[in-house]
Amino acid sequence: MQRTSFEEFTCPIAQTLEVIGEWWTPLILRDIAFGLTRFDEIQRNLGISRKVLTERLNGLVEAGVLQRQAYSEKPPRHDYFLTEKGADLGAILLAMKAWGDRWSLPGKPTVEVRHETCGGITGVELRCTCCGEPLNALDLTPLEGPGMMVGPGTSELPAGLERLRAARAGEPIPGR
């Protein structure tokens, strides 16, 4: 099934999904980040069709998330590695892992992650860059930023932001 493109959406979440929102893509990125860099090993590990894996890898290379490096000319074979842009997606994958560890597979984590700088076993924890407190969506009030553009995928956001601001301030909610 073909999914809707978010290419025209003026939203950073939609633009991120445009790159990594296809079915299988986060798992492909996980496998590459975990050292499975060859097509055949990714395909075997995930049980994904060769056609779909080829499409996803090509899209990720085209988006600049992965780089392809030949290791054999006959037949042509490649390793796939995260670029700097791809490595920045690691925080998203770690956040997904943390959520899954807490809500889907509670108990002992299936994989632990070591921070090579300090050697400690770590995870992801979102904190406020101003005060250092942990972040939770229920404690945040989104505001229009300087780059806010109303368009596809964002046409209703200004009204929603105003209602949320009013509700958080204990004021009457506009339009209700």
N, C-alpha and C positions, 0 to 999 in steps of 0.2 A: 504494500500500500504506500503510495506517494504521500509524503507529509507536506503541509503548507510551509512555504518558505517564509522566513522572518527577515529576509534581506532588506526590505523597505521599512522595518520597524525601527524607530528612533529610541531604542531602549537597550542598555548594555546587557541585560539578562537575555533578551531576545537575540542579540548579536552573538552572545556566547553560545546559545542553543543552536544558532545557525551553523556554528563550527562543530560542536560536540553533541548536539541533541539527537542525532540519528541513533536508532536502536543499535546496540553493540559497541558504539564508539567509546563510551567510558571504560568498558571492559578491555577493549583493544589498547587503550592508553594505559590502563592498569598493568596489563601484561608486559607492555614495552617498558614501563617504569620499573617493573619487577624483573627485568632481564630477559624476557622472551622477545628477541629482536628479529627473528626470522619468520617469514610467512608461514612455513609449514608447522612450526612449533606453536604459533599463535592459533592457527587453524585447528590443530589437534587439541590444544588446550580448551578452546571455546566450543568446538564442534560447529563452528560457523561455516556456511557455504563458502567455497572459494570465490564465487562471484561477488558476494556481499563483502567479504574481507577485502578483495581487490578494490572495490568501489570505496570502501571506508578509508583504506590506506592511501589511495590516490587523492581523495578529498582532503585528508589531513596533511599530506605533503603539499598539495596546492594551497592550502590555507596557511602554510608555514609553521605548522605545529610539529611536524615530523620531517626529518631529512632521511633520504634514501642513500645507502652506501653499498656499492656493488662488492660482493665477495667472490663471485664466480662469473666468468664471461660466457662459458659454454657448459651447461645452459645458463642464461642470465639469472642470477639470484642476488637478492639484496638483504641487508640488515636495515632495520628502521630504528632511528634514535630520536629522542625528544630534542627539539630545538629549545632555545631560551623561552620562546613563546609557549611551547608545549610544556616545559618544566613549570611555568607559572600556573598551569592548570592543576598542578599537584595539590594545591590548597583545596581546590574543589573536590578532588578525589579523596583527600584526607577527611574533609568534612562529610562526604557521603559515607566513608568508612566509619567515622565516629557515630553518625546517626544510625547506621546499620548495626554497629556493635551494641548500641544502647537499646534500640527499639525492635530490631528484627532478629538478631542473634545474640541475645543477652547472655552473659556468662563470661567465659574466657574468649579474648579476641582470637580470630583465626590467623591473623598476621599482626606482628608488632613491627614498629618502625623505629630504627635507631638514628638519632641525629649525629651525623659524622663529626660535627664540630666539637661536641662535648662528650659523645659516646653514650648519652642517656637514651633510654626507651621513651619515646614521645608520642604525642598525638596532636591534634589541632584543637585550639581553643580560641574563639574569637573574643577579642577584648577591645574596649574603647581606646582609640588612640589619644584621647584627651585625658581621661581619668584612670584608665587601666582596668576598670570594672568589666566583668564578663558581659557579653552581648547576648540578648535574647530578643527575638522579633517583637515580643509583647512590650518591651521596654523602649522601643524605637518609634520615633515619629518622622516619617519621610517628609522632606520639604522639597520644593522645586529648586533645582540647581541651576547654575548659569547656562548650562547647555540643554535645558529642558525644551523639547520641541513637541508640539502636539501634532500627531499624525497617526498612521496605522499602528495599532497596538498600544497607543498612549492617549487616544482622544478623550477618554473618560478619566484619566488620572488627575487632572487639576481639580475636578469636582470631588473626587474621592479623597484627595489630599486635604482639601478644605473641610470636608466632613470629619475626617480623622482628627485634624487639628482642633476643630470645635469640640468633638467628643472628649479628647484628652484634656482640654481646658475647662470642661464642665459647662460649656456654652450650648445653646440650642443648636441642633444639627441642621445646617442649611439644606433646603430641598426635601425635608422629611416632614 
